[in-house]
Amino acid sequence: MTIILYTLCFAAFVGVRVAADNERICFSNKFKFGVATAAYQIEGAWNVSGKGESIWDRYTHNYPERVFDHHNGDTAADSYHLYKRDVEMMVELGVQFYRFSMSWPRILPNGLSNEINEDGIIYYNLLLNELKAHNIIPLVTMYHWDLPQTLQDLGGWTNPIIADYFVDYARVLFESFGDTVDTWLTFNEPYSFCYEGYGGDAAPGANASGFEDYLCGHNVLRAHGMVYRMYQQEFADTQKGHVGISLDFAWQEPATTSEEDQHAAEVVRQFFFGWFAHPIFSQAGDYPAVMRKRIDYISKRQHFPRSRLPTFSPEEVRMIRGSADFLGLNHYTTYLVKRNRNKIAPQPSFMTDMGGTLSQKPDWPKSNSTWLKVVPWGFRKALNWVKAEYNNPITIITENGVSLEAGLQDSRRVNYLDGYLRALHNAIFKDKCNVVGYTYWSLMDNFEWLRGFSERFGLYEVNFCSANKTRTARLSAGFYSKLAKTKCLPVSWGV
């Protein structure tokens, strides 16, 4: 019988339990722990077995200087060939589920469904069968940033037709894997790949903030809604699966107690998270009202004949509203927000539209990423904001983790995990936030986009210089294994 994440995780919420000795912090036995990866970051095999070129293949090959260490994902952790070792590590950890993404160009080399790469189908079926043999539930992301280059040549996510192409791709996934996969995520962090990819300098490097990022977001939301409705109409009755979306939410805390900073922080939350969450999870649907108001006003002040933020039709608002069975939430860190008092610049930009400036306290503990400071209390605040804003949706933490330098004795990662899981425990137990699962990012070291291999998030260290990309458990793997197997934070840990 297929193991269904929804059945096991999303049943009536039973909260968490605390051991009688008041020392151990424990989650419910129904609470699930997992690990995550993404196709481009681990698979390698970038041009073998019929796989097409992705925007990250093209970008890292053409602009290696834009990656911190000038590397690319051509081989990465070579999980295309080493997937059995990956599953073996999950067995060692004792996790209940594995969140991974499927590569659009590996399945549809030209991005379109008229040409299906059977080798891609075979690869993911081999992985799914290996997971099933060890009772590990698959949680599959359809799109984790590796758009087929052929579709980018047509405008990528700024071209409205891409929503139809994404529906075609999703149908291939449902038809090919729907008998094994019960829980799907349409997109991972659309804020990140729209703002940084189309508005910034990540692939495809459009650098058109205030224009292309909004076009991207608009078409991603349309595509998500269309896929959800297609699944309900064509597959839900037979496959009994569930479809959600994964959104990133760093907590935005007011820098001061002033009313203007309090307001600025809320506006920033709506721009960062509400941009994608409000159309799907709010009762009203559509973009957040403050986002619509600000961009419309600033566009007019910049002498544009229409708003730079596109408009949904009433039918599209209804299609997108409620188009998720659960929320996937990625959280890593916290920022402080102050109101930006600068005059409206003539050059459009997302940051100008948002109207707040972000910072972090210098004394917050650091990681190996400039943007990632260790602030566990922000995790709890983010979850409570989601609870209040969207009527406490069923939520899976689909990413949470910390980057450190290479090395096996990663006690700082253990401390990060301990702090953030205590915050999560409080959010569930004390605040009644409806969180049913937690995913650590990531299972192993991988290619971290523009930072290359310089930032290590893995519970397992990968020797990228070795012929077989040797994976070795870190101290944190032992900690996480005890957590996943007992559902309790270890009182003591070590190797």
N, C-alpha and C positions, 0 to 999 in steps of 0.2 A: 504494500500500500504506500502511495506517495506520502511523504512527510510534508505537511503543509505548515509553513511558518505562521500563517494567519490563525490556523486552528490552535496551534500550540502557544502562540504568543499573545494573540489578540482576543482571547477568550475574556470573560468577565474579569475586570481588573481586580486583583486581590492584594495589591500593595506590596509591602515588604515586611519582613519580620526582623526583630532584633533578638539576638540570643539572650537567654535568661541571665547570663553573667554580666550583661550590659557592657561587655568589652568588645564583643564581635559585632560587626555591622554586616547584616545579611540581607540579601534580596530574596524575593519569592522564588520557590522552586520552578515556577512557570516563567520567570524572567530569563531571557536568553542572552548569552554572550557570544560575540563573533569577532571576526577580523575582516579586514577589507584590503583590496588592491584595485588597480585599474589596468585595462588591457595595454595601452601604450606604455605604461610605466614599468611593466614587468615582462610582457610576452616576448619581445624581440621578434625575430623571424619577420622582419619588416617587409621583405619582398620575396618571400618563398611561398610555395603551396598555393599560388593563385591570389594572394592578398594584393589589394590595390594600395595606392599611395594615399596617406592621410595628410591633413594640413600640418601636423607636427613632423611627419617625415620631411615634407618639403621645406618647412621653416627651419628646422635644425640643420638640414643639409645646406641650405642657401645662406643662412645667417648664423654660423656656429659661434661667432663672436657675441651674439646676444644671449647665449647660454653661459652661465657663470664659469663653468669649467670647460666649455667648448665641446662637451660630449653630446650624445644623442641617444635615442632609444632603439637603435638598430638591433642591438642584442639585449640590452638591459639585463634582467635577471634570467633571461632565456626560459621563461615559464612555458613557452610553446613546446619545448622539449622536456622540461623538468616538472610538469604539472603533478606527476605522482609524488615527487618529493614535497611539493607544496602541500598536498593533501596529507602527507605523512606528518608534516609539521603541525597541521591543524589537529590531527589525532593526538599528537604529543601534548598540545595545549589543552585538549578536551573541550574545544569550543562547540557550540551547537549549530552555528551557521557561518557561511562564508559569503560575504558580499564581494562580487567581482563584476566587471563590465565585459560586454561583448563588443568586439571591434566591428563597426559598420563596414569599413573597407575590407576586412577579412571575410565577411559574409557576402557583401555586395561590392565587388571590386570597383565598379564604376559608379557606385552609389545608388543605382537603380535596380529594381527587382526583376528586370528582364534577364539578368545574368547572375545566377546564384553560384557561389563558389562552394562546391561540395566538400572540399578539403576543410574549409572553415566550419561547416556544419559538423563534419566528423570530429574535428578538434574539440569543439565545445561539448559534443555528446560524450566524448571520452572523459572530459573533465567532470561532467555532470554524473556520469556513471561511477566514476571514482568517488565522488562525494557521496552518492547514494549508497555505495558499498560500505561506507563508514558512518552512515546515518548523520551526515552533515547536510543541513538544509541550504540550498542555494538561494541567495537573494541577488537578483541579476539587475544590473544597470544597463539600460539600452544605449545610452550615450554618455561617455565620460571624456568628451572633448576631442576625439579623434575623427573629425569629419572627413569623408572622402574628398580628396583634392579636386576631383572632377566636379563636385557640387560647389565647392568654393569658387571654382572658375566661373560658375553661373551667378555668383554673388553670395553663396553660402547662406547664413542665417538672416541676411538682409533681404533675400528674395522670397516673397510670399509663397512661391511654389514649393519651397523646401518643406513646408508643413505636410503637403501631400506625399512627398517623397519619404518623409519620416514615417508616415502612416503605412506606406508600402513596406518599408523596412521592418516596422514593428509587426506587421502581419506575418512576414516571413519568420520572425522570431517566435511568435505565438504558434504558428503551424509546425515549426520545426522542434520546439522545445517545451511547448505548453503542457505536454503530458508529464514532464519532469519538474518544471519550474512553476511554482504557485504564487510567487511574490516578485513583483517587478517594480523597478524604478525607471521612469521614462528618462529623466535627466539628472545629472549631478551638477549642482551649483551653477545654474544658469547665470546668476549674478556674476560669478567669476569669469566664465568664458565669454559672456557678452561685454562686460565692462573692461576686462583686461585684454580680451582678444580683439573685439571690434572697436572698443574705445581706447585701447592701450597698446602695449607692445608685446603681448603674448600672441601665439599663432591664432589667426593669420596675420596679426600685426597691422590692423587697419588704422589705428591711431585716430579715430574719428569720434572722440568722446562728445556726447551730447547729440549725436546723430545716429551713427551705426549701432551703438550699444542699445539704443531704444528700439531701433528696427529689429535687431536680434531678439531682444526680450519679447517683443510683440509676437514675432513668428514662433518663438519657442513656446509661449503660452498657448497660441493657437494649436501648435502641433501636439502639445501635451493633452489639451482638451479633446482633440480629434482622436487621438489614440485611445484615451480612456473610453470615449463613447463608442468607438469601434469595438473595443474589447467587450464592453457590456452587451452590445448588440450581436456580436458574432461568436464570442468564445466563453463568456462568463458562465453560461448555463451548463456547458460540457466540461470546461476545465476547472471551474470553481476557484479561480485564482483571484489575485488582488493587485491593484496598480496604484502606485504612489509616485512621489517625486522627492528628491533630496535637495534641500536648500541650506545654504550656509548662513550662520547667524553668530557673528562675534557680538558680544554684548557691548552696547554703547551707553556708557554711564555719563551723566552730566558732570562737567569738570568742576562746577561750583553749585551751590544751592540757589543761585539766582534764578528768577523765573525765566529769563531769556535763555539760559543754558539748559534748563529743564525742558523748555519748548524745543530748543535746537536738537537735543538728544532724541526726542520723540520723532521729530521730522527725519532725522538721520535713520532711525530704525525703520521708518516707513519706506524710505528710499532704498535702503540696503536689503531689508527682508520683506517688507510689505510689497515691494515692486512685484514679486512673484507669489508671495503667500496670499495677499489680499484678494487677487482675482480668483484664486482657487478655494481658499478656506474661509473667507468672510461670508457673512450672510448677504451682504449687498453685492459682492462681486466687483469686477472692474478694478482699475488702478486705485490706490489710496487717494482719497480726495485731496490731501495736501500735496501729493505728487502732481496730480492733474493741475491744481491751482497754480503751483509755483512754476511749472514748466510752461504752461500756457501764458502766464504773465511775463516771464522772462523772455520767452520767444517773441512776444509782442514788443517788448522793450528793445529787443535786438533787431527789430524791423523785419521779422519774418512774416510772410502772409498767413502762416498757419502754425500751430504748435508743432514743436519737434517731437513731442510724444504722440505716437499714432493713437487712433481711436478705434475701439471695438464697436462693432454693430451690436444692437440689442440681442440678436441671436447668438453672437459670439460670447457675450457676457454670460448668457444662460448656459451655453455649452461648457464654458470653462469653470463656472461656479459649481463647486461640489465635485469636481472631477478628480477626486483622490480618495482612496480607501484609508490612507494613513499618510502621515508626514514623516519623511526622513529628514533628520536635522543634524547638520555638521557644525560642531563648535570646537574652537581651539583657544580663543583668547578674548581679551576685553580692551576697549578703547575709551578714552575720555573725550567728551564733545564740548566745544565752546561755539557760541554763535559767531559766524563769520560776518564781520561788520564791513567788509570791503564792498565797494560799489560793484554793480553788475558789469562784468567784463563783456566786451563786444564779441569775444570768441566763445562759442558755445562749449560747455563742458558739464559733465555729470556733477562734478564737485561744486561748481558754481550754482547749478540748479538746486543742489541739496542744501547749501547755505550753512554748513557746519564745518569746523576744523577738528581733525582727530589727532590725538596724542596718546602717549602712554607714560606712566610714571617711571622715571629712571631707576627707582629702587625696586620695581617689580622684578622678580626673578627672571633671568634671561634663559633663552634656549639657543639653539644653533641657527635659528631663523630670526632675522631682524624684526619681523613683525609679530613674533609669537612670544609674548610674555606670559608667565604662569600666574593666573588670577582665578582660582577655583570659584570664588564667590560669584563671579560673573556668569558662570554656567547655570547656577541656580536661578539667578535673576532672569536670564534669557528664557529659561523654561517656564517661569511664572508669567512672563510677558506673553508668551505664546498661549499659555492656558487662558489668560484673561482676554486676549485679543481675538482668539478663534475658537472659543468654547471648548477648550481642553481636548484637542484632537488626539486620537491614537498616534503615538509618536515612537519611532525607533531612532536612537542616536546612531546615525550611519557613519559618522567619523568623529573621532576625538583622539588626540595624540600629541606627541611632542618630538621635535627634532633635536638630536644631540650629535656630538662628534662620534666618529667611529670608535669602536671598542665594546667589549663584552660586559664590563662592570658598570652598568648604566643605572646606578642608584638614583640619579636625578629623575630618570624616567619612572622608576617605581614611586618616587615621591609625588610626581605629577599625577600618576594614575590614582594613587591613594587619595590625594586631595580632591581631584575632580569626581571620583566615584563617591566620596563622602558628600560632596555637594549634590550629586545626582540622587543619592539616597535621601537626603533631606527634602529635595524637590518632590520626590515620590511619596515618602512616608509622612512628612510634615505638611507639605503643601498640596498633596493629592494630584500632582501632575501625572498625566496618563501616559507614562513612558513604559514600554514593554520590552525593550531590548537595547543593548549597548554594543557598539562595534568599535574596536580599536583600529586606528590607522597608524601603522599598517602591519600586516603579517610579517613583512620583511622589507629591508631597504630596497628602494626602487629609484627610477629616474624621476626626480622632482622638478619637472618642467624647466623653467628658466634657471633653476638652481642646479640642474644636472644631478650629479651624484654627491654633491657637497653637503647635503642635508640628509641625515639618517633618521628615519621615523620607525624603523623596523623593530619588532620583538626579536627577529632573527637578523643577524648581521650577514650581509652578502659580500663575498670577496669577488668584486667585479673583475679583478685581474686574473682570477683562476680560470682554467679551461672549462670547468664544470660549474662555475658560479656557486662555489661552496656556501651553504647556509649553515650558520652556527647560532645556537640559542644564546641569547643574552640573559643577564640576571633578571630582566623584566619578564622574559618568557616564563621563568619559573613562578614569578609572582602572579602573572596573568593566568597561568595554568591552575594554580590553587584557587583563584577566584572563579574561573569558569567551571571547575569541577565541583566546588563546594557551594557556590553562590554567595560566599562570604569573603569579605576583605581579610586577607591573611593577617593574623596578629604578629607573626614573625615570618621572615622570608630570608632566603639565601640560597647558596648553591652547595 
